[in-house]
Amino acid sequence: MDSDRLSALPQAFLHRMKDMLGDDFEPFLAAYEQPRTYGLRVNTAKISCEEFEQIVPFEVKKKNPMGFEWLFFTMRM
């Protein structure tokens, strides 16, 4: 586990998450070992995903395989 990121979390938060997640708490903690990802949702009432992809100043990596109107992107921070 990434001890730096995990140690930055308040203990009260970890206890609350353990109570809420139950058996899913360990996978939640394991997610801190994974690289950070970014994502956003396109409001398709205002713009289509295709139009959004054409005007954004960053690379659109892929669409959500679950079929939601979400886009995942890479961005230099």
Sine and cosine of phi, psi and omega as CSV:
sin_phi,cos_phi,sin_psi,cos_psi,sin_omega,cos_omega
0.00,0.00,0.63,-0.77,0.03,-1.00
-0.94,0.35,0.99,-0.13,-0.12,-0.99
-0.90,0.43,-0.48,0.88,0.02,-1.00
-0.91,0.41,-0.75,0.66,-0.01,-1.00
-0.94,0.35,-0.64,0.77,-0.02,-1.00
-0.93,0.36,-0.64,0.77,-0.02,-1.00
-0.93,0.36,-0.33,0.94,0.03,-1.00
-0.97,0.24,-0.25,0.97,-0.01,-1.00
-0.99,0.15,0.71,-0.70,0.05,-1.00
-0.89,0.45,0.64,-0.77,0.00,-1.00
-0.85,0.52,-0.61,0.79,0.02,-1.00
-0.87,0.50,-0.62,0.78,0.03,-1.00
-0.90,0.43,-0.72,0.69,-0.01,-1.00
-0.88,0.47,-0.66,0.75,0.04,-1.00
-0.90,0.44,-0.68,0.74,0.00,-1.00
-0.90,0.43,-0.67,0.74,0.01,-1.00
-0.91,0.41,-0.61,0.79,0.03,-1.00
-0.89,0.46,-0.67,0.74,0.04,-1.00
-0.90,0.43,-0.67,0.74,-0.05,-1.00
-0.96,0.28,-0.64,0.77,-0.13,-0.99
-1.00,0.02,-0.40,0.92,0.00,-1.00
0.84,0.54,-0.87,-0.50,-0.04,-1.00
-0.91,0.41,-0.32,0.95,0.00,-1.00
-1.00,0.05,0.05,1.00,-0.03,-1.00
-0.92,0.40,-0.68,0.73,0.00,-1.00
-0.89,0.46,-0.72,0.69,0.09,-1.00
-0.87,0.49,-0.55,0.83,0.07,-1.00
-0.86,0.50,-0.74,0.68,0.02,-1.00
-0.91,0.42,-0.62,0.78,0.00,-1.00
-0.89,0.45,-0.44,0.90,0.03,-1.00
-0.89,0.46,-0.40,0.92,0.03,-1.00
-0.95,0.31,-0.21,0.98,0.07,-1.00
-1.00,0.10,-0.27,0.96,-0.06,-1.00
-1.00,0.06,0.43,-0.90,0.08,-1.00
-0.89,0.45,0.54,-0.84,0.02,-1.00
-0.92,0.38,0.65,-0.76,0.08,-1.00
-0.86,-0.52,0.39,-0.92,0.00,-1.00
-0.86,-0.51,0.50,-0.87,0.04,-1.00
-0.37,-0.93,0.30,-0.95,0.07,-1.00
-0.46,-0.89,0.28,-0.96,0.00,-1.00
-0.94,-0.35,0.70,-0.71,0.06,-1.00
-1.00,-0.05,0.79,-0.61,0.07,-1.00
-0.98,0.20,0.99,-0.12,-0.09,-1.00
-0.96,0.29,-0.05,1.00,0.15,-0.99
-0.97,0.24,-0.30,0.95,-0.04,-1.00
-0.93,-0.36,-0.51,0.86,-0.04,-1.00
-0.40,-0.91,0.56,-0.83,0.04,-1.00
-0.98,0.17,0.34,-0.94,0.04,-1.00
-0.88,0.48,-0.62,0.78,0.00,-1.00
-0.90,0.43,-0.68,0.73,0.04,-1.00
-0.90,0.44,-0.66,0.75,0.02,-1.00
-0.86,0.50,-0.72,0.70,-0.02,-1.00
-0.86,0.51,-0.51,0.86,-0.03,-1.00
-0.98,0.22,-0.39,0.92,-0.11,-0.99
-0.94,-0.33,-0.15,0.99,-0.05,-1.00
-0.97,0.25,0.55,-0.84,-0.02,-1.00
-1.00,0.03,0.40,0.92,0.03,-1.00
-0.62,-0.78,0.26,-0.97,-0.04,-1.00
-0.98,0.20,0.79,-0.61,0.11,-0.99
-1.00,0.10,0.85,-0.52,-0.12,-0.99
-0.99,0.13,-0.77,0.64,-0.02,-1.00
-0.22,-0.98,0.31,-0.95,0.12,-0.99
-1.00,-0.04,0.41,-0.91,-0.01,-1.00
-0.89,0.45,0.81,-0.59,-0.01,-1.00
-0.93,0.37,-0.20,0.98,0.01,-1.00
-0.99,0.16,-0.10,0.99,0.06,-1.00
1.00,0.01,0.06,1.00,0.04,-1.00
-0.96,0.27,0.29,-0.96,0.04,-1.00
-0.99,0.11,0.84,0.54,0.00,-1.00
-0.91,-0.42,0.52,-0.85,0.10,-0.99
-0.82,-0.57,0.62,-0.79,0.09,-1.00
-0.94,-0.35,0.62,-0.79,-0.07,-1.00
-0.62,-0.78,0.29,-0.96,0.13,-0.99
-0.95,-0.33,0.62,-0.78,-0.03,-1.00
-0.56,-0.83,0.69,-0.72,0.08,-1.00
-0.98,0.21,0.80,-0.60,-0.01,-1.00
-0.98,-0.19,0.00,0.00,0.00,0.00
